[in-house]
Amino acid sequence: MLAALLILIIISTGAMWLYHCHGRTFERNPKDSQ
C-alpha cells in the first residue's frame, strides 16, 4: 500500500516535471503525450 502510494507520488512529480520542461513539445505533438 505504502509502496504504491510512493510510486504514485513519483509518477505524478515526474509527469509535472516533464510537462513543465517539455509542455510545449507535447502541445505541438499530441501523439507523444498519449
Number of C-alpha atoms within 10 A of each C-alpha: 6 7 8 9 10 11 12 12 12 12 12 12 12 12 12 13 12 12 15 10 10 11 14 10 12 14 12 10 11 9 8 9 11 6
